[in-house]
Amino acid sequence: MEQNAFDFGPNVKGELTIDEIKRGEPLYHRPKDAAGDDPYAVIRSLMKYGFSREYTGSNGGNMYGPGVYNVYSLGSSIHSASGYGRFIVKSYLLGGYQNFLIFNKDMAKRVYGSNWPIENQIRMLMPPKLAEAVIRSVRLYMNDNSTCNHIKTSVPAVAVTNYLGSRISQTKIRGIIYSGGHDGNCAFVRNFSEVVPYSYSTDNGKTWQVGISDELVWRAGHDTDVKANLQNARDEKGHKIFADTAERSINGYVITYNKDNKANYFEVAKNKLISDVWFDFASNFDENGEAEVLYKGKKLKISKYDDGNYVVTDFDGMPICYLNDLPDNINESIKLSEKDIRGLVVECVRHILKEGHESIDGEKVLLVKRFLDKNFKRGMFPTVGGNGFPTTSYVLSMVASDGSVLQTMDFEDALDLLIDRFKNIYMDKDHRDRFLKQVLKDWFNEKIGIFGNLSVNHL
């Protein structure tokens, strides 16, 4: 059965040109200065990859939840939001301000016409019962630039956001326009992929350098912020399809999870799941269009052929069946090889020796290791310990694709990032946290074996 397509907004409807991007609404953002010796590292990353949840986790605010925090007037970026970093990044908002909750009366009239009052906006953007609850519970007011420019509407904007909480995913709200006490004319955008960085200024807005890359132009027409778009996707019967999703698409696919914590792949280009088959484990698709999965205890590979069909193979590359036919073929097509038998023996020994402890999954260790190898560098520096004696502190540096340092963090911050990234790697949260802590420790000390074995046998 083919899944319904989901509406991802105006930025994934095909190829976009720079001229089409520049038709969007201009926004301004001051990123925090890059750590290390290269002040342009963050700028290069933004101009190549755009905004992402990883970026704003350390460089943006979070008062209104995950999203891109901007101002919509250059004056606000120069005068009000000047305390963040030395650069100003000019971006364009794809799709305009439709479906934004707008607390500025002039802009609301321009976007919504006679429906500009904030109560009307709420009724348009929220389910009826939720809308009326918000109107009853929150003191709402707007900023009229012509008479009351001193009124700051960040207070009702935050109140609405706090009241909604996670229920904001049940609304049509793409973002919020408000006036802040510190930052001026603010534009919060929930969907990271709708804000496309275009140029930057090093002299407080006097001159601008165009920095957008060809890769980012392509991404603007194809990539999507999966959290913003898939977290509330529903089937024809109104049931929520995904319990959770990966943070972003990788090589055109998003790993999604159902309520049973089974994994599947959402193909961004086609706006649908690749099949009805759900897996016990799924790795990201690589650049060659291949992914590793675990299905009913069997380790398999999925490949996309030139004709668009997905084919299941064993680890030696021997075709088994088309992906949609996997449930009917798995039991009779896969025979136990000598290698399989050895693997089963090892698993049996692990269970015998477990003695009530959780065993360590080498495949999952290697999955986390690959993420760390790709995105981090190890570092250390001398310091003085709590006992007054010299010691060594360990740090991890998040790096861009060119190897430049984007951010430096200590062990605990890095562990928090791993837990957020791999929060579904184990259902038991305590075991998950112990597992990721040990993997991070052994990765830093380079003690992870080639088969994913750690320096300890049990957690």
VMD Tcl script that draws the C-alpha trace (Angstrom):
set ca {
  {0.00 0.00 0.00}
  {1.48 3.36 -1.00}
  {1.75 6.03 1.69}
  {0.18 9.43 1.26}
  {2.46 12.29 0.29}
  {3.02 14.98 2.91}
  {3.05 18.71 2.28}
  {6.51 20.10 2.91}
  {5.83 23.71 1.93}
  {7.23 25.73 -0.95}
  {10.89 24.76 -0.70}
  {10.77 21.13 -1.83}
  {8.69 21.41 -4.97}
  {11.60 21.09 -7.40}
  {14.69 22.95 -8.44}
  {15.12 26.52 -7.19}
  {17.29 29.26 -8.62}
  {19.06 31.99 -6.68}
  {16.63 34.53 -8.13}
  {13.68 32.49 -6.82}
  {15.31 32.25 -3.38}
  {15.82 36.03 -3.33}
  {12.08 36.55 -3.80}
  {11.65 35.37 -0.22}
  {11.36 37.66 2.78}
  {14.76 38.97 3.99}
  {15.85 37.94 7.49}
  {18.98 38.73 9.50}
  {20.82 36.53 11.98}
  {23.95 37.04 14.08}
  {25.67 33.67 14.67}
  {27.97 33.21 17.60}
  {31.63 33.54 16.65}
  {33.34 30.28 15.73}
  {35.58 28.66 18.31}
  {39.24 28.30 17.36}
  {41.45 30.30 15.03}
  {39.13 30.44 12.01}
  {36.45 33.14 12.49}
  {34.76 32.23 9.19}
  {34.14 28.56 10.01}
  {30.50 29.06 11.02}
  {29.83 31.32 8.02}
  {31.21 28.73 5.58}
  {29.12 26.02 7.19}
  {25.92 28.10 6.98}
  {26.56 29.00 3.35}
  {27.11 25.37 2.42}
  {24.64 23.48 4.59}
  {22.18 26.13 5.81}
  {20.64 26.08 9.27}
  {20.13 22.84 11.16}
  {19.05 21.66 14.59}
  {22.65 20.82 15.46}
  {23.68 24.40 14.65}
  {20.95 26.16 16.59}
  {21.35 23.85 19.56}
  {24.48 25.82 20.43}
  {24.09 29.07 18.49}
  {20.43 30.02 18.79}
  {17.87 30.71 21.48}
  {15.26 28.21 22.55}
  {12.55 30.27 24.26}
  {10.05 29.38 21.51}
  {11.37 25.87 20.89}
  {13.62 24.53 18.10}
  {13.88 26.85 15.12}
  {15.87 29.65 13.51}
  {15.88 32.91 15.48}
  {16.14 36.00 13.26}
  {15.20 39.65 13.06}
  {13.29 40.95 10.04}
  {14.83 44.42 9.95}
  {18.51 45.16 9.47}
  {18.28 47.93 12.05}
  {17.33 45.38 14.73}
  {20.36 43.28 13.85}
  {22.68 46.30 13.98}
  {21.33 48.01 17.09}
  {19.32 45.51 19.15}
  {20.82 42.07 18.42}
  {24.43 43.19 18.34}
  {25.59 41.18 21.34}
  {25.81 37.76 19.68}
  {28.67 37.70 17.15}
  {30.69 39.85 14.79}
  {28.99 38.75 11.54}
  {25.48 39.39 10.23}
  {24.01 36.72 7.95}
  {21.27 37.75 5.52}
  {18.86 34.96 4.63}
  {15.64 34.61 2.70}
  {12.47 33.03 4.09}
  {10.85 30.73 1.55}
  {7.07 30.87 1.40}
  {6.64 34.29 3.00}
  {4.85 34.89 6.32}
  {1.69 32.91 5.59}
  {0.77 30.72 8.61}
  {2.96 32.77 10.94}
  {1.49 33.96 14.22}
  {2.08 37.71 13.83}
  {1.96 40.06 16.82}
  {2.88 43.12 14.71}
  {-0.35 44.78 13.57}
  {1.04 46.35 10.36}
  {2.55 43.11 9.15}
  {-0.51 41.10 10.18}
  {-2.73 43.38 8.06}
  {-0.37 42.93 5.10}
  {-0.43 39.12 5.41}
  {-3.97 38.37 6.65}
  {-6.02 41.41 5.62}
  {-9.20 41.75 7.67}
  {-8.25 38.70 9.74}
  {-5.26 40.53 11.24}
  {-6.42 40.48 14.92}
  {-4.36 37.97 16.88}
  {-7.49 36.10 18.02}
  {-8.50 35.57 14.37}
  {-5.03 34.34 13.53}
  {-5.16 31.83 16.37}
  {-8.52 30.52 15.15}
  {-7.11 30.13 11.61}
  {-3.92 28.36 12.70}
  {-5.14 26.06 15.49}
  {-7.81 23.38 15.91}
  {-11.03 24.97 17.25}
  {-10.93 23.66 20.83}
  {-7.25 24.42 21.25}
  {-7.68 27.90 19.75}
  {-10.47 28.84 22.14}
  {-8.48 27.49 25.10}
  {-5.50 29.66 24.15}
  {-7.70 32.77 23.73}
  {-9.29 32.20 27.16}
  {-6.01 31.45 28.95}
  {-3.51 33.95 27.53}
  {-3.59 37.76 27.73}
  {-3.17 38.68 24.08}
  {-2.11 42.01 22.61}
  {-0.32 43.29 19.51}
  {2.23 45.96 18.66}
  {0.90 48.88 16.64}
  {3.97 50.55 15.16}
  {2.06 53.73 14.39}
  {1.06 54.43 18.01}
  {2.57 52.04 20.54}
  {5.98 51.00 19.28}
  {7.23 50.66 22.84}
  {4.97 47.68 23.48}
  {6.99 44.45 23.43}
  {4.96 41.48 22.28}
  {7.48 38.82 23.29}
  {5.42 38.36 26.49}
  {2.18 37.12 24.84}
  {4.21 35.26 22.18}
  {6.06 33.29 24.87}
  {2.82 32.75 26.79}
  {1.14 31.21 23.73}
  {4.17 29.02 23.04}
  {4.36 27.81 26.62}
  {0.65 27.06 26.70}
  {0.87 25.02 23.50}
  {4.03 23.11 24.42}
  {4.33 20.03 22.22}
  {0.80 20.69 20.91}
  {2.28 23.28 18.57}
  {2.78 20.33 16.21}
  {-1.02 20.07 16.00}
  {-1.22 23.60 14.59}
  {-0.38 25.18 11.24}
  {2.06 27.64 12.84}
  {5.25 27.97 10.77}
  {6.73 30.69 12.95}
  {6.12 33.73 15.15}
  {6.63 37.46 14.54}
  {7.04 39.57 17.67}
  {9.00 42.48 19.13}
  {11.55 41.55 21.76}
  {12.91 43.62 24.60}
  {16.50 42.87 23.59}
  {16.51 41.82 19.93}
  {13.96 44.17 18.37}
  {11.80 43.00 15.44}
  {12.04 39.22 15.73}
  {11.09 36.38 13.39}
  {11.15 32.85 14.78}
  {10.95 30.16 12.06}
  {10.16 26.58 13.09}
  {11.21 24.94 9.84}
  {15.01 25.13 9.50}
  {14.99 24.43 5.77}
  {12.77 27.45 5.01}
  {15.52 29.93 5.95}
  {18.24 30.04 3.26}
  {21.47 31.96 4.09}
  {22.52 34.14 1.15}
  {25.16 36.72 2.15}
  {27.07 38.03 5.15}
  {28.49 41.30 6.45}
  {31.69 41.78 8.41}
  {31.21 45.53 8.98}
  {27.82 45.70 10.68}
  {25.73 45.82 7.51}
  {27.66 48.43 5.53}
  {28.80 45.98 2.84}
  {27.76 42.43 2.00}
  {29.53 39.39 0.55}
  {27.42 36.84 -1.35}
  {28.36 33.45 0.09}
  {25.59 31.02 -0.89}
  {27.01 27.84 -2.43}
  {25.63 25.79 -5.31}
  {25.13 22.97 -2.84}
  {22.92 25.14 -0.64}
  {20.88 26.27 -3.66}
  {20.25 22.58 -4.40}
  {19.41 21.90 -0.75}
  {16.92 24.77 -0.73}
  {14.91 22.96 -3.39}
  {15.20 19.45 -2.00}
  {16.03 19.25 1.69}
  {13.45 19.42 4.42}
  {13.46 19.90 8.16}
  {12.07 16.50 9.00}
  {11.21 17.25 12.61}
  {9.02 20.19 11.62}
  {7.27 18.33 8.81}
  {7.03 14.67 9.80}
  {6.41 14.79 13.53}
  {2.66 15.23 13.05}
  {2.15 13.31 9.79}
  {-1.02 11.22 9.81}
  {-2.50 8.49 7.64}
  {-5.91 8.47 5.94}
  {-7.60 7.42 9.20}
  {-6.02 10.28 11.12}
  {-3.57 8.10 13.03}
  {-0.10 9.46 13.70}
  {2.35 7.62 11.44}
  {5.66 8.34 13.14}
  {6.44 8.19 16.84}
  {9.78 9.85 16.13}
  {12.17 10.72 13.31}
  {15.86 11.35 12.81}
  {16.96 14.97 13.09}
  {17.58 15.45 9.36}
  {17.69 13.75 5.99}
  {20.95 12.05 5.03}
  {21.60 11.30 1.36}
  {17.93 11.90 0.62}
  {16.42 9.65 3.33}
  {15.05 10.17 6.83}
  {14.99 7.31 9.32}
  {11.58 7.23 10.99}
  {10.19 5.18 13.89}
  {6.72 3.86 14.66}
  {5.16 3.39 18.10}
  {6.80 -0.05 18.37}
  {10.24 1.57 17.82}
  {10.56 -0.12 14.42}
  {12.48 1.83 11.77}
  {11.69 2.75 8.18}
  {12.98 5.14 5.52}
  {11.21 8.26 4.28}
  {12.43 9.24 0.80}
  {12.38 13.03 0.67}
  {12.34 13.32 -3.12}
  {9.16 11.20 -3.36}
  {7.48 12.39 -0.14}
  {6.76 8.87 1.08}
  {8.06 5.79 2.87}
  {10.03 3.45 0.65}
  {7.86 0.47 1.69}
  {5.49 -0.94 4.31}
  {8.30 -3.02 5.82}
  {9.53 -1.88 9.26}
  {12.92 -2.94 10.59}
  {14.38 -3.74 14.01}
  {17.35 -1.52 13.14}
  {18.25 0.71 10.19}
  {21.46 2.54 9.27}
  {21.58 5.65 7.10}
  {21.72 5.23 3.34}
  {25.26 5.85 2.08}
  {26.30 7.79 -1.02}
  {25.96 4.63 -3.14}
  {22.30 4.16 -2.23}
  {22.84 1.27 0.19}
  {21.76 0.79 3.80}
  {22.14 -1.94 6.41}
  {19.07 -3.20 8.26}
  {18.09 -5.82 10.80}
  {14.85 -7.68 10.06}
  {13.57 -10.52 12.25}
  {17.11 -11.07 13.51}
  {18.64 -11.15 10.01}
  {21.31 -8.65 8.95}
  {20.53 -7.50 5.41}
  {21.32 -4.75 2.94}
  {18.92 -2.59 0.93}
  {19.94 -1.15 -2.45}
  {18.07 1.16 -4.77}
  {18.34 0.02 -8.39}
  {18.36 2.32 -11.41}
  {14.72 1.47 -12.14}
  {13.72 2.91 -8.76}
  {13.00 -0.43 -7.09}
  {14.51 -1.35 -3.74}
  {16.17 -4.76 -3.59}
  {17.18 -6.75 -0.50}
  {20.53 -8.57 -0.58}
  {22.61 -10.50 1.91}
  {25.96 -9.10 3.07}
  {27.72 -10.83 0.17}
  {25.58 -8.90 -2.32}
  {23.38 -11.85 -3.30}
  {19.87 -10.60 -4.21}
  {17.03 -12.06 -2.15}
  {13.87 -10.23 -3.25}
  {12.28 -6.85 -3.79}
  {11.83 -4.93 -0.55}
  {8.02 -5.12 -0.51}
  {8.27 -8.92 -0.86}
  {10.61 -9.32 2.10}
  {8.01 -10.56 4.65}
  {7.11 -13.47 2.32}
  {10.69 -14.42 1.49}
  {12.77 -13.93 4.58}
  {12.19 -17.33 6.16}
  {12.74 -19.49 3.08}
  {15.35 -17.53 1.14}
  {18.04 -16.99 3.78}
  {20.01 -20.07 4.71}
  {22.37 -20.29 7.66}
  {25.96 -20.10 6.49}
  {28.98 -21.14 8.54}
  {29.45 -17.44 9.35}
  {25.83 -17.21 10.57}
  {26.30 -20.24 12.78}
  {29.47 -18.80 14.32}
  {27.58 -15.58 14.99}
  {24.76 -17.46 16.71}
  {27.26 -19.33 18.89}
  {28.82 -16.03 19.93}
  {25.39 -14.64 20.79}
  {24.59 -17.73 22.87}
  {27.85 -17.39 24.78}
  {27.08 -13.72 25.42}
  {23.72 -14.63 26.93}
  {25.25 -17.38 29.06}
  {27.88 -14.99 30.46}
  {25.52 -12.06 30.82}
  {24.57 -12.90 34.45}
  {21.77 -10.39 34.60}
  {23.66 -7.58 32.86}
  {22.85 -6.02 29.48}
  {25.23 -7.23 26.76}
  {26.93 -4.80 24.37}
  {25.80 -4.65 20.73}
  {28.88 -4.19 18.53}
  {26.83 -2.98 15.57}
  {25.38 -0.14 17.63}
  {28.80 0.72 19.02}
  {30.16 1.07 15.49}
  {27.14 3.18 14.48}
  {27.91 5.70 17.23}
  {31.64 5.51 16.49}
  {31.09 6.42 12.83}
  {29.08 9.48 13.91}
  {31.85 10.58 16.28}
  {34.60 9.96 13.72}
  {32.78 12.04 11.13}
  {31.81 15.00 13.30}
  {34.37 15.35 16.11}
  {38.04 15.63 16.94}
  {39.67 14.70 20.24}
  {41.54 17.30 22.25}
  {43.10 17.83 25.65}
  {44.71 20.59 27.64}
  {46.59 20.81 30.98}
  {44.70 22.18 33.97}
  {44.64 22.04 37.76}
  {42.41 19.45 39.38}
  {40.22 19.81 42.45}
  {43.04 18.49 44.61}
  {45.40 21.23 43.43}
  {47.60 18.91 41.36}
  {48.17 19.18 37.60}
  {45.84 17.08 35.50}
  {44.53 16.84 31.94}
  {41.06 17.86 30.78}
  {39.54 16.25 27.73}
  {37.47 18.17 25.19}
  {35.73 17.33 21.93}
  {35.62 19.70 18.99}
  {32.71 19.64 16.52}
  {34.14 20.10 13.05}
  {32.81 21.26 9.68}
  {33.25 19.25 6.49}
  {36.52 21.06 5.78}
  {37.91 20.14 9.20}
  {37.53 23.58 10.77}
  {36.31 23.71 14.38}
  {32.70 24.84 14.85}
  {32.34 24.33 18.59}
  {34.29 22.91 21.53}
  {32.52 21.02 24.31}
  {33.39 19.02 27.39}
  {32.58 15.36 27.98}
  {29.20 15.98 29.61}
  {28.01 18.30 26.82}
  {29.13 15.79 24.20}
  {27.30 13.01 26.05}
  {24.10 15.10 26.12}
  {24.42 15.60 22.36}
  {24.88 11.84 21.81}
  {21.85 11.02 23.97}
  {19.73 13.44 21.95}
  {21.08 12.08 18.65}
  {20.70 8.37 19.53}
  {17.76 8.59 21.91}
  {16.05 5.58 20.30}
  {19.08 3.30 20.12}
  {17.74 1.47 23.22}
  {14.26 1.53 24.69}
  {15.65 1.39 28.25}
  {16.85 4.95 28.87}
  {19.18 4.02 31.75}
  {20.88 1.36 29.63}
  {21.03 3.76 26.68}
  {22.76 6.42 28.77}
  {25.29 3.95 30.24}
  {25.97 2.55 26.78}
  {26.57 5.95 25.15}
  {28.74 7.12 28.04}
  {30.98 4.06 27.71}
  {31.16 4.37 23.91}
  {32.13 8.05 24.18}
  {34.76 7.26 26.81}
  {36.29 4.43 24.78}
  {36.13 6.47 21.56}
  {38.08 9.28 23.17}
  {40.69 6.84 24.48}
  {40.69 4.95 21.13}
  {39.76 1.65 22.76}
  {36.89 0.61 20.49}
  {37.72 -2.64 18.67}
  {37.15 -3.28 14.98}
  {34.05 -5.37 15.76}
  {32.60 -2.77 18.11}
  {33.90 -4.30 21.31}
  {34.43 -1.93 24.26}
  {36.91 -1.91 27.12}
  {34.25 -3.44 29.40}
  {32.21 -6.58 28.83}
  {29.06 -5.41 30.61}
  {27.43 -2.06 31.37}
}
mol new
graphics top color blue
foreach p $ca { graphics top sphere $p radius 0.5 }
foreach p [lrange $ca 0 end-1] q [lrange $ca 1 end] { graphics top cylinder $p $q radius 0.2 }
display resetview
